[in-house]
Amino acid sequence: MQLKRIFPNAMAPVQYLVSRWGSDGNSLGSYSYDVVGKPHDLSERFRVPVDNLFFAGEATSSSFAGSVHGAYSSGLMAAEECMMRVLDLFQLVMGEEGPASVPLLISRL
């Protein structure tokens, strides 16, 4: 419903998944944790965008993994990356050189 208010002309989703972490017997709302032998760059690899899909969450935080602070700070980082991608696309379409001054609202719903 929130996205429909932001993008009233958007098509309905083709497919979606609703997670129930609080009642899932395999997780019960748990956070990720580091295991022995984990590659040191794993959180950075989790954070790599796929096309226009940006990832955030405590598992993508190399400094604060497994914490609410890690989830929050990685969300800010993903929002910044998203904003930079939008500005890059805007400059490409508009054919502008140099920095653009475009207001952009990133919503944390």
C-alpha positions in Angstrom: 0.0 0.0 0.0 2.9 2.4 0.8 4.5 1.9 -2.6 1.1 2.5 -4.3 0.9 5.9 -2.7 4.5 6.7 -3.8 4.1 5.3 -7.3 0.3 5.5 -8.2 0.9 4.4 -11.8 3.1 1.4 -11.0 2.0 -2.1 -12.0 1.0 -4.6 -9.4 3.8 -7.0 -8.4 4.1 -10.1 -10.4 5.1 -12.1 -7.3 6.0 -11.4 -3.7 7.0 -13.2 -0.6 6.0 -12.4 3.0 8.5 -13.6 5.6 7.3 -14.6 9.0 10.6 -14.5 10.9 9.0 -14.4 14.3 7.1 -17.6 13.9 9.6 -19.5 11.7 11.0 -22.4 13.8 14.3 -22.2 11.9 15.0 -18.6 12.8 12.6 -17.1 15.3 13.7 -13.6 14.3 17.4 -14.4 14.8 20.4 -12.3 13.6 23.3 -13.6 11.5 26.6 -14.4 13.2 30.1 -15.0 12.1 31.3 -18.6 11.8 34.9 -19.8 12.1 36.5 -19.6 8.7 34.1 -17.1 7.2 35.7 -15.1 4.3 36.6 -11.6 5.5 34.9 -10.0 2.6 31.6 -11.9 2.9 29.6 -8.9 4.2 30.9 -6.8 1.3 29.8 -9.4 -1.2 26.3 -9.5 0.4 26.1 -5.8 -0.1 26.8 -5.7 -3.8 23.8 -4.3 -5.8 22.1 -6.4 -8.4 20.9 -4.0 -11.2 18.7 -1.6 -9.3 18.3 -3.8 -6.2 20.3 -2.6 -3.2 20.9 -4.8 -0.1 21.1 -3.7 3.5 20.8 -5.4 6.9 23.0 -6.5 9.7 24.5 -9.3 7.7 25.9 -6.8 5.2 27.7 -4.7 7.8 31.4 -5.5 8.2 31.8 -3.3 11.3 28.6 -4.1 13.2 27.4 -7.5 12.0 24.6 -9.1 14.0 23.4 -5.8 15.5 20.6 -3.3 15.0 23.3 -0.6 14.6 24.7 -2.7 11.7 21.3 -3.0 10.1 20.6 0.8 10.4 24.0 1.9 9.2 24.0 -0.5 6.2 20.5 0.9 5.3 21.9 4.4 5.2 24.8 3.2 3.0 22.4 1.4 0.6 20.2 4.5 0.4 23.3 6.6 -0.4 24.3 4.2 -3.1 20.8 4.2 -4.5 20.8 8.0 -4.6 24.1 8.1 -6.4 22.8 5.6 -9.0 19.7 7.7 -9.6 21.8 10.9 -9.9 24.2 9.1 -12.3 21.2 8.0 -14.4 19.7 11.4 -14.3 22.9 13.0 -15.6 23.2 10.4 -18.3 19.7 11.1 -19.5 20.0 14.8 -19.3 23.4 14.8 -20.8 24.8 17.0 -18.1 28.4 17.3 -17.1 29.3 17.9 -13.5 27.2 17.6 -10.3 23.5 17.8 -10.6 21.2 19.4 -8.0 18.2 17.1 -7.8 16.1 16.7 -4.7 15.6 13.0 -3.8 13.6 11.5 -1.0 14.6 8.1 0.3 11.9 6.7 2.5 12.5 4.4 5.4 9.1 2.8 5.8 
